[in-house]
Amino acid sequence: MGTTPTEVLAFPNIKAIVRDNGTAEVVVAGNSRVVPDGDSLQDLRNNALALVVGEAQTLQRPVRVLIEDPEGHGELIVHPDNKIESVSYEPRPARRRAQAPETTPETAAPAIIETVPVAAPEPVAAPVQPAPVEETAPAVEAQPWPPTHVVAEAHTDLSTAPEATIPTGQRIPDAEAPQAAATATEVPATRRSLKETSFLVSAPVLEPATQGWRGALTRLGFRMDPSQEELSEREDIRTVSQHWPGPRTIAVVNRKGGANKTPTVVMLSAILARYSGAATVAWDNNESQGTLGWRTEKGAHNRSVLDLIDSSTELLSPSTNAAEIAKFVHHQTADKFDVLRSDENEEGDHEVTAEEVDIAHQVLTRYYRLVVMDSGNTARAANWRRMIDHTNQLVVPVTAIEDRAEAARLTLQTLESRGGHDAELARNAVVIVSESTDAKRSMTGDALKRAKAEAQRIADGFEPFVRAVVRIPYDPALVNGPIRYEALQPATQRAWLAAAAAVAKGF
């Protein structure tokens, strides 16, 4: 007995798209996953469905998937045991160009021909009359996702044929056949189009220097060009100030505690929110209880991610006002971003599930353009793995301690070994190496020199394996207590700006 659509949750929203250019993708809750290549349209369909089956196995329940390909669109129910049921399928109108026209420019136009002996017909070269689409297309009800039509594969582009034939056994030589087509394609020379003309040819005016001695001279009335350092800073500011189409999710991961994950989440959120003005939320995705709430400003309530999940139906309603999200997040008044805290109930034993991550992510990406996710230390946890599924950019923080660096390496290795989306995130990761070693408020002299040398060694070790590595100088304002961007030293602020720009370049 088949499963009815009402028996299967519509969440997460899954789409399987197969294109006629030989590519395909599976989109899960707004996150695209590349489908492995196939030799045929049906192979692409099978590869796409394999990813959906994996999703169903992860959730341990059937899922609904909207399908779309060059031949039609519809909906399936996919079960964890590879069982696939068709809910609906509507084929696209048949294309009449599948049948060759009766005449072509080569055969219709008069041409000089020569008589040659008629060779024995070869089966491969024999002209094939394609059957009508209605006769060759399989019935939609026969399969959940119909195979490729035979007619579409049998279509031949007559313009690529080596020579044109006529019924009497005579043929037009190769050298003579293209003449009519060449004559037909000649067009008279025309004057330049207005679309190719523009009066806007001036380059942007370079703003004068504002920093250093160059900036001092500019303020005295001597206009000076900015230095390379100032130009580099301006470019980083321009990069982090962009608005990207659709929401973006950043995951900050390292399976070792004390690796600077929470300060990294706060700094990236603050810089992106300050410069871009985009609605930004920092989300503590610890499976039980995290520390992001301890190091950020608390709002006038005690709500956490569990309260947001419980109210998700209301928050996702079209009639809900955007300001309602403030009931569940804690606004950072100076740094202009919000914080979604993890459950801080000491008596609670609830661990966030993969499906709850899906729900919370769907809510947050409705209200925010940028989601920066803090994480726990267990890469095997369901909420950790689901976070990776939603991630657009991976950030791996480490400190100048070798076991933190080794944990970061193992985190990247784990993702790379999983292949697909996870491996791509690992290769495109940004590693942020902080020159800090412990929780002491002051580190000077030889200890600071050793930390700098160790941070450089770790940075050099990661550089060949990731997209970017950024070093952050030691700053006591990041060690303990609430983190504020304005409390950092200027050199630290500049380093975090470079780190945020490296992250934004991956969107």
Secondary structure per residue as TSV (DSSP state, phi and psi in degrees):
chain	resnum	aa	ss	phi	psi
A	1	M	-	360.0	131.3
A	2	G	-	-74.6	162.3
A	3	T	-	-92.0	132.4
A	4	T	-	-83.7	150.2
A	5	P	G	-58.4	-31.7
A	6	T	G	-69.0	-18.2
A	7	E	G	-82.4	-10.0
A	8	V	S	-114.4	130.1
A	9	L	-	-62.9	141.9
A	10	A	-	-84.2	6.1
A	11	F	-	-118.2	137.1
A	12	P	S	-76.2	157.6
A	13	N	-	-72.1	116.9
A	14	I	E	-121.0	133.2
A	15	K	E	-128.4	137.9
A	16	A	E	-117.1	118.0
A	17	I	E	-119.9	123.9
A	18	V	E	-117.1	125.2
A	19	R	-	-104.1	159.1
A	20	D	T	-78.4	-0.6
A	21	N	T	-93.5	9.5
A	22	G	S	89.2	12.7
A	23	T	-	-117.4	162.8
A	24	A	E	-155.3	159.1
A	25	E	E	-150.2	154.5
A	26	V	E	-117.4	125.4
A	27	V	E	-109.5	117.1
A	28	V	E	-113.9	114.5
A	29	A	T	51.9	41.0
A	30	G	T	86.8	-2.3
A	31	N	E	-107.5	124.1
A	32	S	E	-85.0	139.5
A	33	R	E	-126.5	130.9
A	34	V	E	-75.1	134.3
A	35	V	-	-90.3	134.4
A	36	P	-	-57.0	149.5
A	37	D	-	-63.0	154.9
A	38	G	-	-137.0	158.6
A	39	D	S	-79.2	-15.6
A	40	S	S	-146.9	172.1
A	41	L	H	-61.8	-39.5
A	42	Q	H	-66.8	-34.9
A	43	D	H	-63.1	-41.0
A	44	L	H	-62.9	-39.8
A	45	R	H	-60.9	-45.6
A	46	N	H	-63.8	-41.4
A	47	N	H	-65.6	-37.8
A	48	A	H	-65.5	-43.8
A	49	L	H	-65.1	-30.1
A	50	A	H	-62.8	-38.3
A	51	L	H	-66.5	-38.0
A	52	V	H	-68.0	-38.4
A	53	V	H	-60.0	-41.7
A	54	G	H	-60.4	-37.0
A	55	E	H	-64.8	-43.1
A	56	A	H	-63.8	-37.9
A	57	Q	H	-67.1	-36.4
A	58	T	H	-63.9	-43.0
A	59	L	H	-80.4	-14.8
A	60	Q	T	60.0	40.4
A	61	R	S	-163.7	162.9
A	62	P	-	-66.4	152.3
A	63	V	E	-130.3	154.3
A	64	R	E	-98.0	140.3
A	65	V	E	-137.0	129.4
A	66	L	E	-85.3	130.4
A	67	I	E	-115.3	147.9
A	68	E	E	-150.4	129.9
A	69	D	E	-146.1	177.6
A	70	P	T	-60.3	-16.0
A	71	E	T	-103.2	-9.9
A	72	G	E	165.1	-170.1
A	73	H	E	-150.1	158.4
A	74	G	E	-179.1	-155.1
A	75	E	E	-142.0	141.4
A	76	L	E	-124.5	161.3
A	77	I	E	-115.4	122.0
A	78	V	E	-112.8	127.7
A	79	H	-	-101.0	156.7
A	80	P	T	-62.3	-23.4
A	81	D	T	-91.6	22.6
A	82	N	S	75.3	3.9
A	83	K	-	-76.0	133.1
A	84	I	E	-126.6	126.3
A	85	E	E	-117.0	140.2
A	86	S	E	-91.7	126.6
A	87	V	E	-91.7	-45.6
A	88	S	E	-159.0	157.5
A	89	Y	E	-159.7	125.8
A	90	E	E	-119.5	110.6
A	91	P	E	-71.1	150.2
A	92	R	-	-75.4	156.5
A	93	P	-	-58.0	140.8
A	94	A	-	-65.0	141.3
A	95	R	-	-88.3	123.8
A	96	R	G	-75.5	-14.8
A	97	R	G	-70.7	-1.9
A	98	A	G	-67.1	-24.7
A	99	Q	S	-96.0	134.3
A	100	A	-	-67.9	143.0
A	101	P	-	-66.5	156.2
A	102	E	S	-67.2	-31.9
A	103	T	-	-132.4	153.3
A	104	T	-	-127.6	163.9
A	105	P	H	-56.8	-32.0
A	106	E	H	-70.5	-37.8
A	107	T	H	-90.9	-25.0
A	108	A	H	-83.2	-32.1
A	109	A	S	-76.6	144.3
A	110	P	-	-61.5	141.1
A	111	A	-	-150.3	153.9
A	112	I	-	-75.9	127.6
A	113	I	-	-123.7	159.7
A	114	E	B	-129.0	147.7
A	115	T	-	-89.7	132.5
A	116	V	-	-134.3	154.6
A	117	P	-	-59.8	143.2
A	118	V	-	-79.1	118.2
A	119	A	-	-79.1	158.0
A	120	A	-	-62.5	135.1
A	121	P	-	-67.0	137.2
A	122	E	-	-100.9	138.9
A	123	P	T	-57.8	-35.7
A	124	V	T	-70.3	-36.9
A	125	A	T	-85.5	-7.1
A	126	A	S	-65.4	133.0
A	127	P	-	-63.3	138.1
A	128	V	-	-110.3	128.6
A	129	Q	-	-89.4	107.9
A	130	P	-	-65.0	142.5
A	131	A	-	-76.4	154.1
A	132	P	-	-58.7	150.8
A	133	V	H	-62.0	-37.1
A	134	E	H	-61.6	-26.9
A	135	E	H	-87.3	-29.0
A	136	T	H	-96.6	-24.0
A	137	A	S	-70.7	129.1
A	138	P	-	-69.7	154.7
A	139	A	-	-65.6	142.1
A	140	V	G	-62.3	-36.5
A	141	E	G	-71.2	-14.1
A	142	A	G	-70.6	-35.1
A	143	Q	S	-137.2	153.1
A	144	P	S	-63.0	-35.7
A	145	W	S	-135.8	102.3
A	146	P	-	-62.1	151.1
A	147	P	-	-75.3	174.7
A	148	T	-	-65.1	140.2
A	149	H	-	-66.0	143.1
A	150	V	H	-67.0	-36.3
A	151	V	H	-61.4	-41.5
A	152	A	H	-63.0	-34.1
A	153	E	H	-79.2	-26.6
A	154	A	H	-84.5	-9.8
A	155	H	-	-63.2	134.1
A	156	T	-	-121.2	132.6
A	157	D	-	-80.5	110.5
A	158	L	G	-65.0	-21.6
A	159	S	G	-69.4	-15.9
A	160	T	G	-97.1	-2.7
A	161	A	-	-64.8	139.7
A	162	P	S	-66.8	-28.4
A	163	E	S	-158.8	155.4
A	164	A	-	-95.1	140.5
A	165	T	B	-110.9	158.4
A	166	I	-	-128.9	159.9
A	167	P	T	-63.1	-22.4
A	168	T	T	-82.2	2.5
A	169	G	S	91.1	-3.5
A	170	Q	-	-87.1	158.3
A	171	R	B	-139.1	155.2
A	172	I	-	-88.8	126.1
A	173	P	-	-60.0	154.8
A	174	D	T	-58.1	-38.6
A	175	A	T	-69.9	-25.9
A	176	E	T	-91.6	-27.2
A	177	A	T	-62.7	-40.4
A	178	P	H	-73.8	-6.4
A	179	Q	H	-62.9	-44.8
A	180	A	H	-63.5	-40.8
A	181	A	H	-66.3	-39.4
A	182	A	H	-64.1	-38.9
A	183	T	H	-66.5	-38.7
A	184	A	H	-68.7	-30.0
A	185	T	H	-86.8	-8.9
A	186	E	-	-68.4	133.0
A	187	V	-	-125.1	144.7
A	188	P	-	-68.1	146.4
A	189	A	-	-65.3	135.3
A	190	T	-	-120.6	163.4
A	191	R	-	-74.1	165.6
A	192	R	-	-60.6	136.5
A	193	S	-	-75.2	149.6
A	194	L	G	-63.4	-25.0
A	195	K	G	-66.9	-23.9
A	196	E	G	-91.2	4.7
A	197	T	-	-116.4	138.4
A	198	S	-	-145.4	141.3
A	199	F	S	-94.5	-2.6
A	200	L	-	-91.8	91.8
A	201	V	-	-119.8	-4.9
A	202	S	-	-77.9	139.2
A	203	A	-	-79.8	155.1
A	204	P	-	-60.2	144.7
A	205	V	-	-77.2	128.4
A	206	L	-	-73.5	124.4
A	207	E	-	-69.1	144.7
A	208	P	-	-68.2	168.4
A	209	A	-	-65.5	147.0
A	210	T	-	-125.1	-6.1
A	211	Q	S	-119.2	155.3
A	212	G	H	64.9	-161.1
A	213	W	H	-67.1	-28.1
A	214	R	H	-64.1	-43.1
A	215	G	H	-65.3	-36.4
A	216	A	H	-63.8	-42.1
A	217	L	H	-67.1	-36.3
A	218	T	H	-61.8	-42.2
A	219	R	H	-68.0	-22.0
A	220	L	T	-84.7	-2.7
A	221	G	T	107.9	-1.8
A	222	F	-	-100.1	103.4
A	223	R	-	-66.8	121.5
A	224	M	-	-121.2	141.5
A	225	D	-	-72.0	148.4
A	226	P	-	-68.6	154.8
A	227	S	-	-74.3	170.6
A	228	Q	H	-63.1	-36.3
A	229	E	H	-64.1	-41.9
A	230	E	H	-69.4	-37.8
A	231	L	H	-62.4	-39.6
A	232	S	H	-64.6	-40.4
A	233	E	H	-65.5	-41.0
A	234	R	H	-61.3	-38.6
A	235	E	H	-66.7	-39.4
A	236	D	H	-64.4	-40.0
A	237	I	H	-63.5	-42.8
A	238	R	H	-60.9	-38.7
A	239	T	H	-65.7	-45.3
A	240	V	H	-78.8	-8.2
A	241	S	T	-92.7	2.2
A	242	Q	-	-70.5	158.8
A	243	H	-	-116.3	122.0
A	244	W	-	-98.8	147.2
A	245	P	S	-67.5	124.7
A	246	G	S	83.1	162.0
A	247	P	-	-71.9	157.3
A	248	R	E	-127.8	138.8
A	249	T	E	-119.0	127.5
A	250	I	E	-112.0	129.0
A	251	A	E	-110.3	128.0
A	252	V	E	-106.2	114.4
A	253	V	-	-133.4	144.6
A	254	N	-	-170.8	124.4
A	255	R	S	-77.2	9.8
A	256	K	S	-110.7	132.5
A	257	G	T	-69.0	157.3
A	258	G	T	72.6	21.8
A	259	A	S	-95.3	7.4
A	260	N	S	82.3	26.0
A	261	K	H	-65.6	-50.6
A	262	T	H	-64.4	-46.1
A	263	P	H	-59.3	-34.1
A	264	T	H	-66.2	-42.7
A	265	V	H	-60.3	-45.1
A	266	V	H	-64.5	-45.4
A	267	M	H	-67.0	-44.4
A	268	L	H	-63.2	-42.9
A	269	S	H	-63.2	-43.5
A	270	A	H	-64.0	-46.3
A	271	I	H	-68.0	-45.1
A	272	L	H	-65.2	-38.7
A	273	A	H	-71.0	-40.8
A	274	R	H	-65.4	-46.3
A	275	Y	H	-85.9	-39.7
A	276	S	H	-85.1	-24.4
A	277	G	-	71.8	5.0
A	278	A	-	-77.1	145.5
A	279	A	-	-61.2	120.3
A	280	T	E	-128.6	137.2
A	281	V	E	-130.0	136.1
A	282	A	E	-100.8	123.3
A	283	W	E	-116.2	121.6
A	284	D	E	-83.5	99.6
A	285	N	E	-95.5	35.3
A	286	N	-	-68.6	140.2
A	287	E	S	-64.4	-23.6
A	288	S	S	-128.2	-82.5
A	289	Q	-	-131.6	121.1
A	290	G	-	-105.5	-175.4
A	291	T	S	-114.8	2.3
A	292	L	G	-59.7	-38.3
A	293	G	G	-65.7	-28.0
A	294	W	G	-73.0	-26.4
A	295	R	G	-107.7	13.5
A	296	T	S	-133.6	170.8
A	297	E	-	-73.4	136.1
A	298	K	-	-95.0	140.8
A	299	G	-	-83.3	-164.1
A	300	A	S	-90.0	21.8
A	301	H	S	-148.1	175.8
A	302	N	-	-117.7	19.9
A	303	R	-	-73.5	154.1
A	304	S	-	-134.0	-170.2
A	305	V	H	-62.0	-31.0
A	306	L	H	-67.0	-37.0
A	307	D	H	-67.0	-38.6
A	308	L	H	-63.4	-42.2
A	309	I	H	-63.6	-41.9
A	310	D	H	-62.6	-29.0
A	311	S	T	-102.2	16.1
A	312	S	H	-62.1	-36.8
A	313	T	H	-60.9	-44.6
A	314	E	H	-66.6	-43.0
A	315	L	H	-68.1	-26.2
A	316	L	T	-91.2	-2.4
A	317	S	S	-69.5	138.1
A	318	P	T	-60.1	-22.7
A	319	S	T	-86.4	-6.1
A	320	T	S	-77.8	134.3
A	321	N	-	-73.9	145.6
A	322	A	G	-61.6	-27.2
A	323	A	G	-71.7	-12.5
A	324	E	G	-65.0	-22.3
A	325	I	G	-64.5	-21.6
A	326	A	G	-64.3	-17.4
A	327	K	G	-69.1	-16.8
A	328	F	T	-119.5	-10.9
A	329	V	S	-117.6	165.2
A	330	H	E	-117.6	113.6
A	331	H	E	-79.8	138.2
A	332	Q	-	-95.8	104.8
A	333	T	T	-64.6	-32.8
A	334	A	T	-87.9	-39.5
A	335	D	T	-98.2	-0.5
A	336	K	-	68.6	23.6
A	337	F	-	-126.5	168.1
A	338	D	E	-107.9	158.1
A	339	V	E	-124.0	128.9
A	340	L	E	-103.7	110.4
A	341	R	-	-80.6	156.2
A	342	S	-	-79.6	170.3
A	343	D	-	-66.8	123.0
A	344	E	-	-109.5	17.8
A	345	N	-	-75.2	113.5
A	346	E	T	-62.5	-28.3
A	347	E	T	-89.6	-9.6
A	348	G	-	-78.6	150.6
A	349	D	-	-128.8	19.6
A	350	H	-	-77.7	132.6
A	351	E	-	-110.8	130.9
A	352	V	-	-64.5	133.2
A	353	T	-	-94.9	170.5
A	354	A	H	-62.5	-41.2
A	355	E	H	-67.3	-33.7
A	356	E	H	-69.0	-33.5
A	357	V	H	-62.5	-42.1
A	358	D	H	-58.4	-45.3
A	359	I	H	-65.1	-48.6
A	360	A	H	-62.4	-39.7
A	361	H	H	-66.0	-38.6
A	362	Q	H	-64.2	-40.0
A	363	V	H	-65.4	-48.8
A	364	L	H	-65.9	-37.8
A	365	T	H	-75.2	-7.5
A	366	R	H	-81.1	-33.4
A	367	Y	H	-102.3	-16.4
A	368	Y	-	-130.5	148.2
A	369	R	S	-86.7	-30.4
A	370	L	E	-125.9	128.7
A	371	V	E	-121.7	117.0
A	372	V	E	-109.8	117.6
A	373	M	E	-106.2	121.1
A	374	D	E	-78.7	159.8
A	375	S	E	-142.9	163.6
A	376	G	-	-83.7	-165.2
A	377	N	S	-106.6	8.3
A	378	T	-	-114.1	104.0
A	379	A	T	-70.8	-13.2
A	380	R	T	-90.8	-10.1
A	381	A	S	-64.7	146.9
A	382	A	H	-62.9	-40.7
A	383	N	H	-70.3	-31.1
A	384	W	H	-66.9	-46.4
A	385	R	H	-68.3	-36.5
A	386	R	H	-68.5	-35.2
A	387	M	H	-56.3	-42.8
A	388	I	H	-61.6	-37.3
A	389	D	H	-61.1	-32.0
A	390	H	H	-90.3	-5.6
A	391	T	-	-78.7	136.9
A	392	N	S	-99.3	-30.9
A	393	Q	E	-141.2	129.5
A	394	L	E	-98.9	135.6
A	395	V	E	-125.4	129.7
A	396	V	E	-120.2	104.7
A	397	P	E	-87.5	146.8
A	398	V	E	-142.9	159.4
A	399	T	E	-110.0	177.1
A	400	A	S	-80.9	49.9
A	401	I	S	-130.3	131.0
A	402	E	H	-64.3	-33.0
A	403	D	H	-71.7	-28.8
A	404	R	H	-67.7	-39.9
A	405	A	H	-66.3	-39.2
A	406	E	H	-66.6	-38.9
A	407	A	H	-63.7	-38.5
A	408	A	H	-64.2	-42.3
A	409	R	H	-61.3	-43.4
A	410	L	H	-66.3	-34.9
A	411	T	H	-61.6	-47.5
A	412	L	H	-65.1	-38.9
A	413	Q	H	-63.4	-40.5
A	414	T	H	-61.3	-46.1
A	415	L	H	-65.6	-40.8
A	416	E	H	-63.7	-36.3
A	417	S	H	-70.3	-21.1
A	418	R	H	-78.8	-17.1
A	419	G	-	73.0	-179.6
A	420	G	H	59.3	-135.1
A	421	H	H	-59.6	-40.8
A	422	D	H	-63.1	-44.7
A	423	A	H	-65.6	-38.3
A	424	E	H	-64.0	-39.0
A	425	L	H	-61.9	-41.9
A	426	A	H	-63.9	-42.3
A	427	R	H	-69.0	-28.9
A	428	N	T	-98.2	12.8
A	429	A	-	-69.9	157.3
A	430	V	E	-113.3	122.3
A	431	V	E	-99.5	128.3
A	432	I	E	-114.4	112.8
A	433	V	E	-102.4	116.0
A	434	S	E	-96.9	138.6
A	435	E	S	-84.5	46.7
A	436	S	-	-120.1	153.3
A	437	T	-	-126.1	-27.7
A	438	D	S	-154.1	-167.8
A	439	A	S	-94.4	13.9
A	440	K	-	-72.8	146.3
A	441	R	S	-78.7	-22.8
A	442	S	-	-128.9	135.9
A	443	M	-	-142.7	112.0
A	444	T	-	-135.2	178.1
A	445	G	H	61.5	-136.2
A	446	D	H	-63.4	-34.8
A	447	A	H	-62.7	-41.1
A	448	L	H	-68.1	-38.4
A	449	K	H	-63.7	-42.6
A	450	R	H	-64.2	-39.4
A	451	A	H	-64.9	-40.7
A	452	K	H	-62.9	-44.5
A	453	A	H	-64.5	-41.4
A	454	E	H	-68.0	-38.5
A	455	A	H	-63.3	-39.3
A	456	Q	H	-65.6	-40.5
A	457	R	H	-62.5	-42.9
A	458	I	H	-66.8	-42.1
A	459	A	H	-61.9	-44.1
A	460	D	H	-62.8	-33.3
A	461	G	H	-70.4	-33.8
A	462	F	H	-83.1	-24.0
A	463	E	G	-53.3	-40.5
A	464	P	G	-71.1	-12.3
A	465	F	G	-110.4	-9.2
A	466	V	S	-130.1	174.1
A	467	R	S	-75.3	-37.3
A	468	A	E	-153.5	148.7
A	469	V	E	-129.9	129.9
A	470	V	E	-126.9	135.0
A	471	R	E	-100.2	140.6
A	472	I	E	-117.3	125.8
A	473	P	-	-68.3	157.7
A	474	Y	-	-64.6	135.7
A	475	D	-	-144.7	119.2
A	476	P	G	-61.4	-20.5
A	477	A	G	-68.7	-14.0
A	478	L	G	-98.5	-3.6
A	479	V	T	-77.9	-53.5
A	480	N	S	-135.7	160.9
A	481	G	S	76.3	-177.5
A	482	P	-	-60.5	143.3
A	483	I	-	-102.8	129.6
A	484	R	-	-130.7	134.4
A	485	Y	G	-61.2	-42.0
A	486	E	G	-68.7	-15.8
A	487	A	G	-80.9	-10.1
A	488	L	S	-78.4	155.4
A	489	Q	-	-69.7	153.2
A	490	P	H	-55.2	-39.9
A	491	A	H	-65.6	-35.6
A	492	T	H	-69.9	-41.1
A	493	Q	H	-60.0	-42.6
A	494	R	H	-64.3	-39.5
A	495	A	H	-66.1	-40.5
A	496	W	H	-69.3	-32.0
A	497	L	H	-61.7	-43.1
A	498	A	H	-63.2	-37.9
A	499	A	H	-65.5	-44.2
A	500	A	H	-63.6	-38.0
A	501	A	H	-64.7	-39.9
A	502	A	H	-62.0	-38.8
A	503	V	H	-65.6	-47.1
A	504	A	H	-64.5	-28.0
A	505	K	T	-66.2	-15.7
A	506	G	T	-88.1	-4.1
A	507	F	-	-75.4	360.0
